[in-house]
Amino acid sequence: MLPYRIGQGYDIHRLIPEKPMMVGGVRIESPVGSEAHSDGDVLLHSLIDALLGACGLGDIGDHFPPTDEQYKNISSTVLLQKVLPLIAQAAYTVGNLDATIFLEKPKLGPYKQQIRENLANLLNLSLDCVSVKAKTAEKFPPVGTQEAIAASVTLLMRRIS
Ligand code: MG
């Protein structure tokens, strides 16, 4: 068994009016939110894919098919909480993670620390092991034209001895 494994995840959702915007489990004040079957939290979806990918356990769509009615409007925090035991069962734990959110508006600067703290709590990590960065797309589509929100997560997993 490898002592370390890396994982990466990426997700993008279309933005539509009057949908709550959730990023990393934190509610963002915004007139638009992700069009999605679940709550459309691109950061938690990327995190879930990175965790599953690192452990060779497939992807978020394998575990939570969008056609399955039981996952309609489900909180992505709940999805993450269903995935964490699978990671523990595979005998891996997160070492550190580095995330980037791509969003033109609203600016996420005021939320970055809260998102970071929430991820650290969800994963039972110290704050210095969790990095959350936010970027705009310089007006280039689809993120820059405010049509989409995206996120990517890279993480290192450590084998539990
Ligand atoms: Mg998604």
Backbone and ligand atoms as CSV (ligand in chain L), in Angstrom:
chain,resi,resn,atom,element,x,y,z
A,1,MET,N,N,0.838,-1.205,0.000
A,1,MET,CA,C,0.000,0.000,0.000
A,1,MET,C,C,0.866,1.246,0.000
A,2,LEU,N,N,0.532,2.185,-0.870
A,2,LEU,CA,C,1.285,3.439,-0.936
A,2,LEU,C,C,1.107,4.236,0.356
A,3,PRO,N,N,2.191,4.836,0.860
A,3,PRO,CA,C,2.037,5.669,2.065
A,3,PRO,C,C,1.304,6.985,1.771
A,4,TYR,N,N,1.427,7.454,0.523
A,4,TYR,CA,C,0.758,8.706,0.134
A,4,TYR,C,C,0.064,8.531,-1.209
A,5,ARG,N,N,-1.032,9.251,-1.386
A,5,ARG,CA,C,-1.700,9.266,-2.685
A,5,ARG,C,C,-2.203,10.680,-2.941
A,6,ILE,N,N,-2.164,11.118,-4.199
A,6,ILE,CA,C,-2.726,12.434,-4.499
A,6,ILE,C,C,-4.078,12.282,-5.180
A,7,GLY,N,N,-4.895,13.293,-5.048
A,7,GLY,CA,C,-6.194,13.305,-5.714
A,7,GLY,C,C,-6.462,14.695,-6.254
A,8,GLN,N,N,-7.240,14.753,-7.329
A,8,GLN,CA,C,-7.642,16.062,-7.841
A,8,GLN,C,C,-9.096,15.988,-8.290
A,9,GLY,N,N,-9.776,17.104,-8.185
A,9,GLY,CA,C,-11.169,17.172,-8.632
A,9,GLY,C,C,-11.445,18.521,-9.251
A,10,TYR,N,N,-12.347,18.531,-10.217
A,10,TYR,CA,C,-12.738,19.782,-10.877
A,10,TYR,C,C,-14.234,19.727,-11.132
A,11,ASP,N,N,-14.902,20.859,-10.971
A,11,ASP,CA,C,-16.337,20.902,-11.248
A,11,ASP,C,C,-16.734,22.285,-11.739
A,12,ILE,N,N,-17.745,22.324,-12.576
A,12,ILE,CA,C,-18.269,23.597,-13.086
A,12,ILE,C,C,-19.788,23.487,-13.180
A,13,HIS,N,N,-20.479,24.536,-12.801
A,13,HIS,CA,C,-21.943,24.571,-12.914
A,13,HIS,C,C,-22.388,25.874,-13.545
A,14,ARG,N,N,-23.488,25.810,-14.287
A,14,ARG,CA,C,-24.111,27.003,-14.845
A,14,ARG,C,C,-24.767,27.794,-13.715
A,15,LEU,N,N,-24.698,29.124,-13.808
A,15,LEU,CA,C,-25.342,29.978,-12.809
A,15,LEU,C,C,-26.717,30.410,-13.309
A,16,ILE,N,N,-27.710,30.285,-12.441
A,16,ILE,CA,C,-29.076,30.693,-12.792
A,16,ILE,C,C,-29.639,31.583,-11.679
A,17,PRO,N,N,-30.615,32.420,-12.021
A,17,PRO,CA,C,-31.178,33.336,-11.019
A,17,PRO,C,C,-31.928,32.596,-9.908
A,18,GLU,N,N,-31.985,33.260,-8.786
A,18,GLU,CA,C,-32.818,32.813,-7.652
A,18,GLU,C,C,-32.538,31.398,-7.182
A,19,LYS,N,N,-31.271,31.024,-7.227
A,19,LYS,CA,C,-30.880,29.740,-6.660
A,19,LYS,C,C,-29.827,30.078,-5.596
A,20,PRO,N,N,-29.921,29.489,-4.389
A,20,PRO,CA,C,-28.913,29.795,-3.369
A,20,PRO,C,C,-27.520,29.390,-3.845
A,21,MET,N,N,-26.519,30.229,-3.574
A,21,MET,CA,C,-25.146,29.888,-3.942
A,21,MET,C,C,-24.421,29.306,-2.734
A,22,MET,N,N,-24.013,28.033,-2.876
A,22,MET,CA,C,-23.267,27.357,-1.807
A,22,MET,C,C,-21.854,27.080,-2.319
A,23,VAL,N,N,-20.848,27.465,-1.532
A,23,VAL,CA,C,-19.449,27.208,-1.900
A,23,VAL,C,C,-18.710,26.698,-0.667
A,24,GLY,N,N,-18.270,25.459,-0.736
A,24,GLY,CA,C,-17.562,24.875,0.411
A,24,GLY,C,C,-18.439,24.769,1.645
A,25,GLY,N,N,-19.749,24.598,1.414
A,25,GLY,CA,C,-20.684,24.469,2.528
A,25,GLY,C,C,-21.091,25.805,3.132
A,26,VAL,N,N,-20.654,26.900,2.525
A,26,VAL,CA,C,-20.963,28.238,3.045
A,26,VAL,C,C,-21.928,28.927,2.075
A,27,ARG,N,N,-22.967,29.538,2.625
A,27,ARG,CA,C,-23.946,30.259,1.813
A,27,ARG,C,C,-23.372,31.621,1.425
A,28,ILE,N,N,-23.328,31.882,0.120
A,28,ILE,CA,C,-22.783,33.139,-0.398
A,28,ILE,C,C,-23.941,34.046,-0.814
A,29,GLU,N,N,-23.882,35.285,-0.389
A,29,GLU,CA,C,-24.917,36.260,-0.776
A,29,GLU,C,C,-24.774,36.559,-2.274
A,30,SER,N,N,-25.771,36.127,-3.074
A,30,SER,CA,C,-25.668,36.278,-4.527
A,30,SER,C,C,-27.048,36.180,-5.172
A,31,PRO,N,N,-27.306,36.944,-6.241
A,31,PRO,CA,C,-28.592,36.840,-6.934
A,31,PRO,C,C,-28.692,35.588,-7.808
A,32,VAL,N,N,-27.563,34.896,-8.014
A,32,VAL,CA,C,-27.549,33.673,-8.834
A,32,VAL,C,C,-26.895,32.534,-8.052
A,33,GLY,N,N,-27.205,31.299,-8.475
A,33,GLY,CA,C,-26.604,30.124,-7.855
A,33,GLY,C,C,-26.492,29.010,-8.883
A,34,SER,N,N,-25.906,27.878,-8.476
A,34,SER,CA,C,-25.657,26.767,-9.403
A,34,SER,C,C,-26.928,26.059,-9.831
A,35,GLU,N,N,-27.057,25.863,-11.139
A,35,GLU,CA,C,-28.092,24.962,-11.646
A,35,GLU,C,C,-27.582,23.545,-11.395
A,36,ALA,N,N,-28.337,22.779,-10.634
A,36,ALA,CA,C,-27.833,21.455,-10.239
A,36,ALA,C,C,-28.951,20.599,-9.685
A,37,HIS,N,N,-28.679,19.299,-9.662
A,37,HIS,CA,C,-29.604,18.343,-9.064
A,37,HIS,C,C,-29.510,18.448,-7.535
A,38,SER,N,N,-28.261,18.598,-7.043
A,38,SER,CA,C,-28.031,18.791,-5.606
A,38,SER,C,C,-28.012,20.298,-5.336
A,39,ASP,N,N,-27.361,20.728,-4.252
A,39,ASP,CA,C,-27.262,22.167,-3.993
A,39,ASP,C,C,-26.209,22.838,-4.888
A,40,GLY,N,N,-25.502,22.045,-5.716
A,40,GLY,CA,C,-24.593,22.601,-6.727
A,40,GLY,C,C,-23.334,23.229,-6.166
A,41,ASP,N,N,-22.869,22.704,-5.052
A,41,ASP,CA,C,-21.662,23.255,-4.412
A,41,ASP,C,C,-20.412,22.740,-5.149
A,42,VAL,N,N,-19.893,23.554,-6.072
A,42,VAL,CA,C,-18.775,23.112,-6.930
A,42,VAL,C,C,-17.528,22.745,-6.131
A,43,LEU,N,N,-17.328,23.439,-5.027
A,43,LEU,CA,C,-16.115,23.173,-4.237
A,43,LEU,C,C,-16.221,21.816,-3.525
A,44,LEU,N,N,-17.372,21.549,-2.923
A,44,LEU,CA,C,-17.531,20.241,-2.258
A,44,LEU,C,C,-17.584,19.110,-3.283
A,45,HIS,N,N,-18.136,19.362,-4.453
A,45,HIS,CA,C,-18.139,18.318,-5.489
A,45,HIS,C,C,-16.706,18.011,-5.942
A,46,SER,N,N,-15.899,19.043,-6.107
A,46,SER,CA,C,-14.490,18.837,-6.475
A,46,SER,C,C,-13.750,18.101,-5.367
A,47,LEU,N,N,-14.031,18.467,-4.126
A,47,LEU,CA,C,-13.391,17.811,-2.982
A,47,LEU,C,C,-13.752,16.323,-2.939
A,48,ILE,N,N,-15.029,16.025,-3.144
A,48,ILE,CA,C,-15.478,14.622,-3.138
A,48,ILE,C,C,-14.772,13.835,-4.250
A,49,ASP,N,N,-14.673,14.421,-5.430
A,49,ASP,CA,C,-13.986,13.742,-6.540
A,49,ASP,C,C,-12.500,13.551,-6.244
A,50,ALA,N,N,-11.889,14.530,-5.593
A,50,ALA,CA,C,-10.467,14.410,-5.250
A,50,ALA,C,C,-10.254,13.289,-4.221
A,51,LEU,N,N,-11.140,13.212,-3.239
A,51,LEU,CA,C,-11.038,12.162,-2.211
A,51,LEU,C,C,-11.227,10.783,-2.825
A,52,LEU,N,N,-12.283,10.642,-3.631
A,52,LEU,CA,C,-12.570,9.350,-4.260
A,52,LEU,C,C,-11.444,8.978,-5.222
A,53,GLY,N,N,-10.990,9.973,-6.003
A,53,GLY,CA,C,-9.935,9.725,-6.984
A,53,GLY,C,C,-8.646,9.267,-6.333
A,54,ALA,N,N,-8.275,9.906,-5.248
A,54,ALA,CA,C,-7.027,9.539,-4.554
A,54,ALA,C,C,-7.061,8.093,-4.104
A,55,CYS,N,N,-8.236,7.628,-3.712
A,55,CYS,CA,C,-8.360,6.264,-3.177
A,55,CYS,C,C,-8.790,5.259,-4.240
A,56,GLY,N,N,-8.907,5.704,-5.488
A,56,GLY,CA,C,-9.301,4.793,-6.563
A,56,GLY,C,C,-10.721,4.290,-6.423
A,57,LEU,N,N,-11.603,5.158,-5.911
A,57,LEU,CA,C,-12.981,4.737,-5.615
A,57,LEU,C,C,-14.019,5.329,-6.567
A,58,GLY,N,N,-13.592,5.691,-7.773
A,58,GLY,CA,C,-14.555,6.205,-8.749
A,58,GLY,C,C,-14.777,7.693,-8.612
A,59,ASP,N,N,-15.979,8.157,-9.004
A,59,ASP,CA,C,-16.262,9.592,-8.938
A,59,ASP,C,C,-17.633,9.844,-8.323
A,60,ILE,N,N,-17.940,11.119,-8.158
A,60,ILE,CA,C,-19.169,11.514,-7.455
A,60,ILE,C,C,-20.420,10.972,-8.151
A,61,GLY,N,N,-20.365,10.914,-9.509
A,61,GLY,CA,C,-21.514,10.412,-10.271
A,61,GLY,C,C,-21.747,8.918,-10.061
A,62,ASP,N,N,-20.681,8.167,-9.801
A,62,ASP,CA,C,-20.831,6.725,-9.511
A,62,ASP,C,C,-21.568,6.528,-8.189
A,63,HIS,N,N,-21.233,7.376,-7.218
A,63,HIS,CA,C,-21.782,7.189,-5.872
A,63,HIS,C,C,-23.142,7.844,-5.688
A,64,PHE,N,N,-23.350,8.982,-6.389
A,64,PHE,CA,C,-24.606,9.722,-6.243
A,64,PHE,C,C,-25.149,10.088,-7.624
A,65,PRO,N,N,-25.762,9.124,-8.336
A,65,PRO,CA,C,-26.227,9.387,-9.701
A,65,PRO,C,C,-27.236,10.540,-9.719
A,66,PRO,N,N,-27.061,11.501,-10.670
A,66,PRO,CA,C,-27.982,12.642,-10.746
A,66,PRO,C,C,-29.403,12.243,-11.116
A,67,THR,N,N,-29.553,11.004,-11.597
A,67,THR,CA,C,-30.896,10.527,-11.956
A,67,THR,C,C,-31.648,10.008,-10.730
A,68,ASP,N,N,-30.916,9.846,-9.615
A,68,ASP,CA,C,-31.523,9.281,-8.408
A,68,ASP,C,C,-32.247,10.380,-7.628
A,69,GLU,N,N,-33.559,10.243,-7.514
A,69,GLU,CA,C,-34.397,11.277,-6.882
A,69,GLU,C,C,-34.033,11.548,-5.424
A,70,GLN,N,N,-33.419,10.567,-4.754
A,70,GLN,CA,C,-33.103,10.778,-3.328
A,70,GLN,C,C,-32.014,11.839,-3.134
A,71,TYR,N,N,-31.293,12.185,-4.228
A,71,TYR,CA,C,-30.238,13.196,-4.094
A,71,TYR,C,C,-30.679,14.573,-4.589
A,72,LYS,N,N,-31.967,14.711,-4.950
A,72,LYS,CA,C,-32.479,15.993,-5.434
A,72,LYS,C,C,-32.375,17.052,-4.329
A,73,ASN,N,N,-31.731,18.167,-4.669
A,73,ASN,CA,C,-31.543,19.300,-3.752
A,73,ASN,C,C,-30.786,18.947,-2.467
A,74,ILE,N,N,-30.103,17.798,-2.459
A,74,ILE,CA,C,-29.401,17.380,-1.245
A,74,ILE,C,C,-28.213,18.314,-0.982
A,75,SER,N,N,-27.938,18.527,0.300
A,75,SER,CA,C,-26.776,19.316,0.699
A,75,SER,C,C,-25.507,18.537,0.349
A,76,SER,N,N,-24.559,19.212,-0.289
A,76,SER,CA,C,-23.312,18.535,-0.647
A,76,SER,C,C,-22.500,18.183,0.594
A,77,THR,N,N,-22.763,18.862,1.699
A,77,THR,CA,C,-22.112,18.501,2.964
A,77,THR,C,C,-22.536,17.083,3.364
A,78,VAL,N,N,-23.807,16.771,3.130
A,78,VAL,CA,C,-24.306,15.415,3.432
A,78,VAL,C,C,-23.615,14.394,2.522
A,79,LEU,N,N,-23.432,14.752,1.248
A,79,LEU,CA,C,-22.739,13.843,0.314
A,79,LEU,C,C,-21.304,13.599,0.794
A,80,LEU,N,N,-20.637,14.678,1.205
A,80,LEU,CA,C,-19.259,14.539,1.705
A,80,LEU,C,C,-19.234,13.619,2.923
A,81,GLN,N,N,-20.219,13.786,3.802
A,81,GLN,CA,C,-20.248,12.962,5.008
A,81,GLN,C,C,-20.511,11.492,4.714
A,82,LYS,N,N,-21.104,11.219,3.542
A,82,LYS,CA,C,-21.294,9.817,3.132
A,82,LYS,C,C,-19.999,9.246,2.541
A,83,VAL,N,N,-19.156,10.126,1.996
A,83,VAL,CA,C,-17.917,9.681,1.342
A,83,VAL,C,C,-16.783,9.480,2.364
A,84,LEU,N,N,-16.757,10.289,3.407
A,84,LEU,CA,C,-15.644,10.215,4.364
A,84,LEU,C,C,-15.438,8.827,4.971
A,85,PRO,N,N,-16.512,8.093,5.330
A,85,PRO,CA,C,-16.295,6.737,5.857
A,85,PRO,C,C,-15.650,5.795,4.833
A,86,LEU,N,N,-15.939,6.021,3.539
A,86,LEU,CA,C,-15.339,5.170,2.490
A,86,LEU,C,C,-13.832,5.392,2.425
A,87,ILE,N,N,-13.433,6.650,2.641
A,87,ILE,CA,C,-12.016,7.011,2.621
A,87,ILE,C,C,-11.319,6.379,3.831
A,88,ALA,N,N,-11.984,6.473,4.979
A,88,ALA,CA,C,-11.428,5.890,6.207
A,88,ALA,C,C,-11.304,4.374,6.065
A,89,GLN,N,N,-12.314,3.774,5.425
A,89,GLN,CA,C,-12.317,2.326,5.189
A,89,GLN,C,C,-11.149,1.911,4.284
A,90,ALA,N,N,-10.807,2.778,3.345
A,90,ALA,CA,C,-9.670,2.525,2.452
A,90,ALA,C,C,-8.341,2.779,3.177
A,91,ALA,N,N,-8.440,3.226,4.439
A,91,ALA,CA,C,-7.284,3.452,5.318
A,91,ALA,C,C,-6.430,4.646,4.893
A,92,TYR,N,N,-7.106,5.701,4.427
A,92,TYR,CA,C,-6.395,6.943,4.115
A,92,TYR,C,C,-7.042,8.118,4.830
A,93,THR,N,N,-6.212,9.123,5.111
A,93,THR,CA,C,-6.711,10.347,5.712
A,93,THR,C,C,-6.088,11.519,4.957
A,94,VAL,N,N,-6.785,12.668,4.955
A,94,VAL,CA,C,-6.261,13.814,4.208
A,94,VAL,C,C,-5.056,14.409,4.933
A,95,GLY,N,N,-3.983,14.643,4.179
A,95,GLY,CA,C,-2.830,15.353,4.726
A,95,GLY,C,C,-3.061,16.853,4.605
A,96,ASN,N,N,-3.158,17.324,3.380
A,96,ASN,CA,C,-3.495,18.741,3.148
A,96,ASN,C,C,-4.277,18.871,1.860
A,97,LEU,N,N,-4.966,19.995,1.728
A,97,LEU,CA,C,-5.669,20.233,0.472
A,97,LEU,C,C,-5.505,21.680,0.049
A,98,ASP,N,N,-5.534,21.857,-1.257
A,98,ASP,CA,C,-5.385,23.180,-1.863
A,98,ASP,C,C,-6.513,23.345,-2.879
A,99,ALA,N,N,-7.356,24.347,-2.669
A,99,ALA,CA,C,-8.535,24.535,-3.512
A,99,ALA,C,C,-8.513,25.897,-4.191
A,100,THR,N,N,-9.068,25.959,-5.404
A,100,THR,CA,C,-9.254,27.235,-6.096
A,100,THR,C,C,-10.701,27.311,-6.580
A,101,ILE,N,N,-11.326,28.447,-6.317
A,101,ILE,CA,C,-12.698,28.693,-6.785
A,101,ILE,C,C,-12.610,29.739,-7.902
A,102,PHE,N,N,-13.335,29.506,-8.991
A,102,PHE,CA,C,-13.350,30.438,-10.118
A,102,PHE,C,C,-14.741,31.054,-10.207
A,103,LEU,N,N,-14.817,32.337,-9.905
A,103,LEU,CA,C,-16.105,33.034,-9.909
A,103,LEU,C,C,-15.861,34.512,-10.179
A,104,GLU,N,N,-16.657,35.080,-11.085
A,104,GLU,CA,C,-16.465,36.498,-11.422
A,104,GLU,C,C,-17.092,37.402,-10.358
A,105,LYS,N,N,-18.332,37.061,-9.985
A,105,LYS,CA,C,-19.083,37.865,-9.021
A,105,LYS,C,C,-19.997,36.972,-8.205
A,106,PRO,N,N,-20.239,37.189,-6.937
A,106,PRO,CA,C,-19.604,38.225,-6.128
A,106,PRO,C,C,-18.161,37.860,-5.808
A,107,LYS,N,N,-17.388,38.791,-5.373
A,107,LYS,CA,C,-16.020,38.537,-4.935
A,107,LYS,C,C,-16.055,37.656,-3.681
A,108,LEU,N,N,-15.220,36.629,-3.666
A,108,LEU,CA,C,-15.266,35.673,-2.556
A,108,LEU,C,C,-14.287,36.009,-1.430
A,109,GLY,N,N,-13.513,37.057,-1.634
A,109,GLY,CA,C,-12.541,37.447,-0.600
A,109,GLY,C,C,-13.102,37.429,0.815
A,110,PRO,N,N,-14.279,38.056,1.022
A,110,PRO,CA,C,-14.839,38.111,2.377
A,110,PRO,C,C,-15.252,36.735,2.913
A,111,TYR,N,N,-15.356,35.725,2.050
A,111,TYR,CA,C,-15.842,34.399,2.471
A,111,TYR,C,C,-14.729,33.356,2.589
A,112,LYS,N,N,-13.545,33.675,2.045
A,112,LYS,CA,C,-12.494,32.648,1.939
A,112,LYS,C,C,-12.146,31.997,3.280
A,113,GLN,N,N,-12.021,32.841,4.313
A,113,GLN,CA,C,-11.632,32.301,5.613
A,113,GLN,C,C,-12.724,31.395,6.189
A,114,GLN,N,N,-13.976,31.819,6.013
A,114,GLN,CA,C,-15.096,31.009,6.527
A,114,GLN,C,C,-15.164,29.661,5.796
A,115,ILE,N,N,-14.930,29.681,4.487
A,115,ILE,CA,C,-14.940,28.441,3.700
A,115,ILE,C,C,-13.792,27.533,4.169
A,116,ARG,N,N,-12.646,28.137,4.378
A,116,ARG,CA,C,-11.463,27.388,4.826
A,116,ARG,C,C,-11.732,26.716,6.189
A,117,GLU,N,N,-12.313,27.495,7.100
A,117,GLU,CA,C,-12.621,26.944,8.428
A,117,GLU,C,C,-13.641,25.820,8.328
A,118,ASN,N,N,-14.634,25.989,7.445
A,118,ASN,CA,C,-15.654,24.951,7.304
A,118,ASN,C,C,-15.055,23.658,6.743
A,119,LEU,N,N,-14.179,23.778,5.747
A,119,LEU,CA,C,-13.530,22.578,5.190
A,119,LEU,C,C,-12.655,21.900,6.242
A,120,ALA,N,N,-11.925,22.703,7.012
A,120,ALA,CA,C,-11.064,22.147,8.064
A,120,ALA,C,C,-11.911,21.374,9.082
A,121,ASN,N,N,-13.065,21.940,9.452
A,121,ASN,CA,C,-13.965,21.259,10.397
A,121,ASN,C,C,-14.508,19.964,9.814
A,122,LEU,N,N,-14.975,20.028,8.553
A,122,LEU,CA,C,-15.579,18.846,7.927
A,122,LEU,C,C,-14.576,17.700,7.821
A,123,LEU,N,N,-13.308,18.052,7.577
A,123,LEU,CA,C,-12.284,17.021,7.353
A,123,LEU,C,C,-11.445,16.761,8.595
A,124,ASN,N,N,-11.765,17.482,9.681
A,124,ASN,CA,C,-11.017,17.326,10.926
A,124,ASN,C,C,-9.517,17.602,10.723
A,125,LEU,N,N,-9.239,18.713,10.053
A,125,LEU,CA,C,-7.861,19.109,9.756
A,125,LEU,C,C,-7.544,20.422,10.461
A,126,SER,N,N,-6.262,20.671,10.706
A,126,SER,CA,C,-5.904,21.990,11.220
A,126,SER,C,C,-5.935,22.983,10.049
A,127,LEU,N,N,-6.170,24.236,10.386
A,127,LEU,CA,C,-6.359,25.274,9.355
A,127,LEU,C,C,-5.179,25.393,8.397
A,128,ASP,N,N,-3.965,25.171,8.912
A,128,ASP,CA,C,-2.790,25.342,8.060
A,128,ASP,C,C,-2.692,24.255,6.988
A,129,CYS,N,N,-3.534,23.220,7.088
A,129,CYS,CA,C,-3.542,22.157,6.069
A,129,CYS,C,C,-4.623,22.372,5.017
A,130,VAL,N,N,-5.338,23.485,5.119
A,130,VAL,CA,C,-6.429,23.763,4.191
A,130,VAL,C,C,-6.206,25.127,3.542
A,131,SER,N,N,-6.112,25.139,2.223
A,131,SER,CA,C,-5.918,26.390,1.486
A,131,SER,C,C,-7.107,26.614,0.554
A,132,VAL,N,N,-7.671,27.809,0.602
A,132,VAL,CA,C,-8.785,28.162,-0.284
A,132,VAL,C,C,-8.440,29.463,-1.001
A,133,LYS,N,N,-8.363,29.379,-2.315
A,133,LYS,CA,C,-8.019,30.548,-3.119
A,133,LYS,C,C,-9.210,30.893,-4.024
A,134,ALA,N,N,-9.333,32.154,-4.384
A,134,ALA,CA,C,-10.428,32.560,-5.261
A,134,ALA,C,C,-9.873,33.385,-6.409
A,135,LYS,N,N,-10.364,33.076,-7.607
A,135,LYS,CA,C,-9.907,33.809,-8.799
A,135,LYS,C,C,-11.105,34.229,-9.643
A,136,THR,N,N,-10.963,35.324,-10.356
A,136,THR,CA,C,-11.946,35.671,-11.376
A,136,THR,C,C,-11.379,35.146,-12.697
A,137,ALA,N,N,-12.109,35.359,-13.801
A,137,ALA,CA,C,-11.654,34.860,-15.103
A,137,ALA,C,C,-11.475,35.993,-16.094
A,138,GLU,N,N,-11.221,37.197,-15.581
A,138,GLU,CA,C,-10.896,38.343,-16.454
A,138,GLU,C,C,-11.919,38.545,-17.570
A,139,LYS,N,N,-13.191,38.335,-17.239
A,139,LYS,CA,C,-14.320,38.556,-18.160
A,139,LYS,C,C,-14.411,37.541,-19.321
A,140,PHE,N,N,-13.528,36.527,-19.339
A,140,PHE,CA,C,-13.615,35.498,-20.386
A,140,PHE,C,C,-14.662,34.456,-20.024
A,141,PRO,N,N,-15.420,33.943,-21.020
A,141,PRO,CA,C,-16.484,32.981,-20.746
A,141,PRO,C,C,-15.940,31.594,-20.389
A,142,PRO,N,N,-16.754,30.781,-19.702
A,142,PRO,CA,C,-18.073,31.129,-19.178
A,142,PRO,C,C,-18.022,31.754,-17.769
A,143,VAL,N,N,-16.907,31.551,-17.042
A,143,VAL,CA,C,-16.849,32.091,-15.669
A,143,VAL,C,C,-16.819,33.619,-15.700
A,144,GLY,N,N,-16.004,34.160,-16.600
A,144,GLY,CA,C,-15.807,35.601,-16.644
A,144,GLY,C,C,-17.040,36.378,-17.072
A,145,THR,N,N,-17.928,35.708,-17.801
A,145,THR,CA,C,-19.168,36.346,-18.237
A,145,THR,C,C,-20.309,36.057,-17.257
A,146,GLN,N,N,-19.957,35.539,-16.105
A,146,GLN,CA,C,-20.901,35.274,-15.004
A,146,GLN,C,C,-21.947,34.229,-15.368
A,147,GLU,N,N,-21.563,33.329,-16.301
A,147,GLU,CA,C,-22.473,32.246,-16.678
A,147,GLU,C,C,-22.210,30.986,-15.875
A,148,ALA,N,N,-21.062,30.930,-15.202
A,148,ALA,CA,C,-20.683,29.695,-14.516
A,148,ALA,C,C,-19.821,29.963,-13.296
A,149,ILE,N,N,-19.808,28.958,-12.409
A,149,ILE,CA,C,-18.886,28.923,-11.267
A,149,ILE,C,C,-18.134,27.593,-11.358
A,150,ALA,N,N,-16.855,27.607,-11.034
A,150,ALA,CA,C,-16.055,26.382,-11.115
A,150,ALA,C,C,-15.146,26.298,-9.898
A,151,ALA,N,N,-14.623,25.103,-9.666
A,151,ALA,CA,C,-13.669,24.928,-8.566
A,151,ALA,C,C,-12.760,23.758,-8.875
A,152,SER,N,N,-11.549,23.815,-8.349
A,152,SER,CA,C,-10.658,22.668,-8.449
A,152,SER,C,C,-10.013,22.428,-7.087
A,153,VAL,N,N,-9.786,21.155,-6.801
A,153,VAL,CA,C,-9.183,20.756,-5.523
A,153,VAL,C,C,-8.067,19.759,-5.791
A,154,THR,N,N,-6.927,19.991,-5.185
A,154,THR,CA,C,-5.851,19.004,-5.192
A,154,THR,C,C,-5.558,18.663,-3.732
A,155,LEU,N,N,-5.388,17.380,-3.447
A,155,LEU,CA,C,-5.091,17.021,-2.062
A,155,LEU,C,C,-4.119,15.854,-1.975
A,156,LEU,N,N,-3.503,15.759,-0.821
A,156,LEU,CA,C,-2.598,14.654,-0.525
A,156,LEU,C,C,-3.229,13.797,0.554
A,157,MET,N,N,-3.247,12.479,0.314
A,157,MET,CA,C,-3.794,11.561,1.310
A,157,MET,C,C,-2.624,10.784,1.915
A,158,ARG,N,N,-2.775,10.503,3.190
A,158,ARG,CA,C,-1.738,9.800,3.945
A,158,ARG,C,C,-2.341,8.484,4.435
A,159,ARG,N,N,-1.581,7.404,4.322
A,159,ARG,CA,C,-2.098,6.122,4.766
A,159,ARG,C,C,-2.143,6.066,6.285
A,160,ILE,N,N,-3.242,5.555,6.821
A,160,ILE,CA,C,-3.360,5.400,8.262
A,160,ILE,C,C,-2.669,4.084,8.633
A,161,SER,N,N,-1.656,4.179,9.480
A,161,SER,CA,C,-0.903,2.939,9.786
A,161,SER,C,C,-1.643,2.107,10.841
L,1,MG,MG,MG,-21.196,19.287,-9.544
